[in-house]
Amino acid sequence: MGPARPGTLVEVTRFDFEFAPAYRLPALALGITPRTAWVEVDESELRVRYGPWRLRTPLDNVSSAQLSPGPFRWYRTAGPPHLSLVDKGVSFATNGAGGVCVLFHEPVRTLDPTGRLRHPGATLTVQDPVRLLQVLAQRTGP
């Protein structure tokens, strides 16, 4: 799907992160709060804000999405986005219960402002992971 024509309304669906109590203080120290952390999907893009960190990619770049069951280890997920040393994926985690793993055709930049380090996937611990999967499936096609 291409960008909307000027003057037309674009449907944006926003997903809030699910903050577990044990994750709130480490997140707050980095400026990650319910007001500064969310996922948005519109007709053409996936956008993630996680405090000062951002991820933005066209929906055409989303290759798949699936539930990523927890539990996640607190020390590996609390606080800033975390880099997986196994596959270079990035986790935006505000709880250890699980989330949605989104995979990309072309890796995206997030952690490294120079863009040299790119991520083939992102894990997002939103409040309604099933709904995020539904919206991504609807807007990315079969």
Backbone bond lengths (Angstrom), bond angles and torsions (degrees), N, CA, C in turn:
res aa  C-N    CA-C-N  psi(-1)  N-CA   C-N-CA  omega(-1)  CA-C   N-CA-C  phi
1 M - - - 1.444 - - 1.512 109.96 -
2 G 1.280 116.14 141.16 1.455 120.86 179.12 1.510 111.41 -92.29
3 P 1.325 116.16 -179.95 1.461 119.57 179.31 1.526 110.74 -69.09
4 A 1.318 115.27 155.53 1.460 120.52 178.68 1.519 110.25 -68.81
5 R 1.324 115.30 150.42 1.466 120.08 175.57 1.518 109.54 -68.76
6 P 1.322 117.89 147.53 1.469 119.79 178.40 1.526 110.37 -55.20
7 G 1.313 116.50 137.03 1.451 121.52 178.22 1.521 114.15 88.01
8 T 1.324 118.55 -4.09 1.461 120.16 178.24 1.524 109.55 -98.47
9 L 1.309 115.30 151.96 1.457 120.21 179.05 1.524 109.84 -81.57
10 V 1.301 115.83 137.71 1.457 122.12 176.67 1.516 107.37 -112.30
11 E 1.335 116.54 126.14 1.455 120.05 179.17 1.526 109.38 -76.57
12 V 1.316 115.20 122.22 1.460 121.77 178.13 1.534 107.30 -114.66
13 T 1.315 115.68 127.20 1.458 120.40 176.69 1.519 107.55 -109.46
14 R 1.319 115.25 124.25 1.462 120.87 -177.50 1.528 109.69 -108.55
15 F 1.326 114.47 140.40 1.456 122.65 177.92 1.519 108.19 -123.16
16 D 1.315 115.74 125.71 1.461 120.52 176.69 1.524 109.41 -84.71
17 F 1.308 115.73 151.35 1.457 120.40 174.94 1.525 108.84 -76.87
18 E 1.321 116.23 149.14 1.462 123.74 176.78 1.525 108.10 -93.36
19 F 1.325 116.88 106.11 1.461 121.74 -177.41 1.521 110.85 -90.95
20 A 1.317 117.09 114.91 1.460 121.76 171.81 1.529 108.26 -80.46
21 P 1.328 117.94 147.55 1.469 119.97 -178.03 1.530 114.11 -52.29
22 A 1.318 118.47 -41.19 1.469 121.11 -177.68 1.524 112.92 -67.29
23 Y 1.324 117.30 -16.98 1.460 121.58 -177.93 1.529 112.61 -95.41
24 R 1.329 117.29 -16.19 1.468 120.65 -172.90 1.525 114.05 -63.21
25 L 1.328 118.58 -48.15 1.467 121.12 -176.04 1.538 112.21 -65.38
26 P 1.342 119.52 -48.95 1.468 118.10 177.46 1.533 112.15 -60.73
27 A 1.324 116.62 -35.19 1.464 120.12 178.79 1.528 110.94 -68.63
28 L 1.327 116.12 -45.25 1.461 121.36 -178.94 1.524 111.35 -58.43
29 A 1.319 117.25 -39.52 1.468 121.10 179.63 1.527 112.14 -60.14
30 L 1.341 116.98 -21.10 1.467 122.09 -179.10 1.530 112.99 -108.07
31 G 1.334 116.13 8.30 1.463 119.57 179.45 1.518 113.72 80.75
32 I 1.323 116.88 19.09 1.466 121.56 178.85 1.517 107.40 -100.24
33 T 1.318 116.43 109.22 1.459 123.02 -178.67 1.521 108.36 -135.63
34 P 1.327 117.58 169.59 1.466 118.24 175.73 1.542 113.40 -57.12
35 R 1.323 118.16 -24.93 1.473 120.82 178.44 1.524 112.81 -80.94
36 T 1.355 117.10 -19.08 1.465 119.82 -175.94 1.528 112.65 -118.52
37 A 1.323 117.15 13.47 1.464 120.02 -178.54 1.523 109.43 -135.93
38 W 1.319 116.54 119.87 1.458 121.94 -179.51 1.531 110.33 -165.27
39 V 1.317 114.52 166.54 1.462 122.92 174.65 1.515 106.30 -122.70
40 E 1.324 116.86 134.55 1.460 121.66 175.72 1.518 109.64 -124.76
41 V 1.322 114.43 141.49 1.457 121.58 174.19 1.520 106.70 -129.77
42 D 1.329 116.50 123.59 1.455 119.30 173.13 1.526 107.68 -115.46
43 E 1.309 117.61 -158.27 1.460 120.84 -175.95 1.520 113.14 -73.33
44 S 1.326 117.40 -15.36 1.463 118.32 -175.68 1.520 115.11 -134.87
45 E 1.350 118.71 -11.59 1.468 120.41 -173.67 1.517 113.24 -138.34
46 L 1.326 113.60 154.33 1.456 123.87 166.51 1.518 106.05 -111.10
47 R 1.350 116.55 127.48 1.454 121.09 179.56 1.524 108.87 -129.15
48 V 1.314 115.48 136.47 1.461 121.72 176.77 1.517 107.43 -125.57
49 R 1.315 115.42 130.70 1.460 120.97 169.93 1.513 106.09 -118.38
50 Y 1.319 115.38 132.41 1.457 121.97 -178.45 1.520 106.62 -140.78
51 G 1.336 115.33 80.56 1.458 119.59 -173.13 1.518 108.23 62.55
52 P 1.325 118.69 -126.98 1.465 120.50 -178.69 1.533 114.11 -78.79
53 W 1.326 118.18 -8.39 1.464 121.07 -178.57 1.515 111.34 -91.52
54 R 1.332 115.29 147.36 1.465 122.24 -179.95 1.521 110.45 -134.61
55 L 1.309 114.70 148.10 1.459 122.14 169.35 1.517 105.47 -135.05
56 R 1.318 115.64 132.42 1.465 120.42 -179.01 1.513 107.54 -144.79
57 T 1.347 116.21 128.23 1.460 119.79 179.32 1.521 109.72 -153.33
58 P 1.325 117.13 147.94 1.465 119.47 175.51 1.536 110.51 -63.87
59 L 1.322 116.88 148.07 1.457 119.71 177.58 1.524 111.49 -61.54
60 D 1.327 117.49 -27.10 1.468 120.38 176.20 1.529 111.50 -60.57
61 N 1.322 117.49 -20.14 1.451 121.33 -179.64 1.533 112.72 -86.72
62 V 1.325 118.06 -10.10 1.467 121.46 179.07 1.521 108.11 -79.38
63 S 1.331 116.49 116.63 1.468 119.14 -179.62 1.525 111.87 -90.74
64 S 1.343 117.37 -33.65 1.460 120.67 177.77 1.518 109.37 -166.25
65 A 1.326 114.24 166.44 1.462 121.14 175.38 1.518 107.45 -148.73
66 Q 1.323 115.10 141.97 1.463 119.68 -179.49 1.521 109.47 -152.26
67 L 1.328 115.53 160.68 1.458 119.56 175.21 1.515 109.27 -65.94
68 S 1.309 115.68 139.33 1.455 122.59 177.08 1.527 106.42 -117.01
69 P 1.338 116.60 93.86 1.463 118.89 -173.61 1.524 112.44 -69.90
70 G 1.295 115.24 146.32 1.450 120.64 174.85 1.509 108.97 -85.30
71 P 1.280 118.20 -161.19 1.454 122.89 1.20 1.530 111.96 -80.05
72 F 1.336 115.08 145.10 1.458 121.46 173.98 1.527 107.11 -92.91
73 R 1.294 116.56 145.29 1.463 120.34 177.48 1.522 109.75 -73.75
74 W 1.322 116.19 129.07 1.463 121.86 -176.44 1.519 111.14 -54.38
75 Y 1.324 117.88 -47.71 1.465 121.03 -175.33 1.527 112.32 -68.18
76 R 1.329 117.64 -15.02 1.465 120.31 177.13 1.524 113.35 -98.18
77 T 1.325 116.87 -7.14 1.464 118.47 -174.58 1.519 115.20 -129.78
78 A 1.324 119.84 -24.58 1.467 121.41 -175.95 1.522 110.96 -71.36
79 G 1.318 115.26 146.25 1.466 120.45 175.96 1.516 112.02 95.22
80 P 1.328 116.56 -130.28 1.472 120.03 -175.11 1.532 111.26 -72.23
81 P 1.315 117.56 171.86 1.466 118.90 171.97 1.529 108.60 -58.85
82 H 1.299 115.44 145.47 1.467 120.16 -177.48 1.516 110.88 -115.55
83 L 1.313 115.16 140.60 1.456 123.60 177.94 1.513 109.34 -93.10
84 S 1.334 116.52 129.41 1.455 120.77 173.55 1.525 108.30 -79.90
85 L 1.305 116.51 123.56 1.461 120.04 177.94 1.522 111.27 -75.23
86 V 1.327 117.39 -15.13 1.464 121.74 179.60 1.529 110.97 -77.59
87 D 1.351 116.75 -51.92 1.472 119.17 -174.31 1.530 114.41 -125.05
88 K 1.325 118.72 4.99 1.467 124.75 -179.04 1.526 113.85 68.46
89 G 1.341 117.03 12.60 1.456 120.18 174.57 1.514 110.13 -68.37
90 V 1.333 116.26 163.91 1.457 121.98 -179.83 1.528 108.24 -119.49
91 S 1.329 115.84 139.82 1.463 121.52 178.03 1.515 109.60 -114.58
92 F 1.320 115.27 127.39 1.453 122.79 171.52 1.531 104.42 -107.86
93 A 1.327 117.25 92.59 1.456 120.92 -170.50 1.515 112.11 -117.45
94 T 1.327 115.12 128.31 1.452 122.16 176.26 1.523 110.57 -118.85
95 N 1.319 116.17 9.65 1.455 122.40 174.76 1.523 108.12 -164.01
96 G 1.310 116.56 168.65 1.455 120.08 -179.00 1.510 113.71 -105.67
97 A 1.330 116.88 6.46 1.464 120.65 -174.19 1.522 113.72 -76.59
98 G 1.309 117.68 -24.44 1.457 121.05 -177.49 1.508 110.85 134.20
99 G 1.316 115.65 177.31 1.459 119.78 -178.50 1.516 110.82 -168.75
100 V 1.309 114.88 -148.89 1.455 122.62 179.87 1.522 107.93 -118.61
101 C 1.311 116.07 130.72 1.462 121.38 174.82 1.531 107.66 -101.43
102 V 1.317 116.24 118.86 1.460 122.80 178.90 1.518 107.54 -106.61
103 L 1.327 116.76 126.29 1.462 121.88 178.39 1.516 109.56 -105.76
104 F 1.331 116.16 148.52 1.456 121.98 -174.98 1.531 111.14 -118.42
105 H 1.334 115.90 147.54 1.466 120.45 173.40 1.528 109.48 -64.35
106 E 1.329 115.38 -49.81 1.466 122.71 177.77 1.520 108.02 -112.28
107 P 1.324 118.43 126.21 1.467 119.74 -179.90 1.532 112.06 -55.32
108 V 1.333 114.38 149.31 1.463 121.74 -176.02 1.526 110.21 -110.87
109 R 1.322 115.78 158.47 1.460 119.58 176.93 1.517 109.55 -98.78
110 T 1.323 114.25 144.98 1.468 121.23 178.46 1.513 110.75 -151.64
111 L 1.317 117.13 -60.74 1.461 120.97 -172.32 1.511 113.29 -77.32
112 D 1.310 117.41 -34.71 1.458 122.60 -175.73 1.526 109.34 -102.01
113 P 1.328 118.57 110.52 1.465 119.93 -177.68 1.525 113.73 -63.37
114 T 1.316 117.90 -19.50 1.472 119.78 178.39 1.520 111.88 -77.46
115 G 1.344 117.10 -18.75 1.452 120.52 179.63 1.521 114.48 85.51
116 R 1.323 117.74 1.49 1.475 119.55 178.79 1.520 111.64 -68.89
117 L 1.334 116.35 -38.05 1.458 120.97 176.78 1.517 108.10 -93.14
118 R 1.316 115.97 120.67 1.465 120.99 179.56 1.522 109.49 -125.01
119 H 1.311 115.67 154.46 1.455 122.22 -171.49 1.529 111.15 -114.98
120 P 1.345 117.20 128.79 1.463 120.37 179.31 1.523 112.98 -79.11
121 G 1.325 117.16 -9.80 1.452 120.62 -179.41 1.506 111.19 -161.46
122 A 1.341 115.19 163.93 1.463 121.74 178.81 1.518 109.01 -140.42
123 T 1.323 116.21 135.98 1.459 122.04 174.53 1.521 107.86 -102.89
124 L 1.335 115.91 131.69 1.462 123.23 -174.19 1.525 109.08 -127.10
125 T 1.312 118.40 120.64 1.463 121.44 -177.67 1.534 110.62 -97.46
126 V 1.305 115.72 70.02 1.464 122.00 -177.84 1.527 111.25 -82.77
127 Q 1.331 115.65 163.55 1.465 121.46 -179.22 1.525 112.84 -64.97
128 D 1.322 117.35 -33.84 1.464 120.68 -177.38 1.531 109.98 -126.90
129 P 1.338 116.79 77.13 1.465 119.51 -176.74 1.530 113.52 -62.48
130 V 1.318 117.45 -35.32 1.469 119.91 -179.54 1.525 110.01 -64.87
131 R 1.307 117.54 -41.99 1.474 121.17 178.50 1.531 110.69 -65.44
132 L 1.338 118.29 -39.55 1.465 120.33 176.62 1.522 109.67 -60.32
133 L 1.318 117.79 -43.39 1.466 120.35 177.81 1.530 110.48 -60.61
134 Q 1.317 117.89 -42.54 1.473 122.15 -179.95 1.524 111.05 -62.00
135 V 1.331 116.38 -46.67 1.464 120.45 -178.17 1.534 110.04 -65.14
136 L 1.317 117.38 -42.73 1.470 119.27 178.13 1.521 110.74 -62.50
137 A 1.321 117.84 -42.17 1.461 121.26 179.34 1.526 111.14 -63.33
138 Q 1.327 117.21 -41.96 1.469 121.39 179.46 1.516 112.02 -64.45
139 R 1.321 116.62 -38.15 1.467 119.93 -172.28 1.531 113.75 -95.07
140 T 1.329 117.03 -10.79 1.462 118.50 177.15 1.519 112.17 -105.88
141 G 1.325 117.75 -7.00 1.463 120.90 179.04 1.510 112.01 86.35
142 P 1.345 115.43 -169.27 1.469 120.45 -174.38 1.507 114.14 -62.06
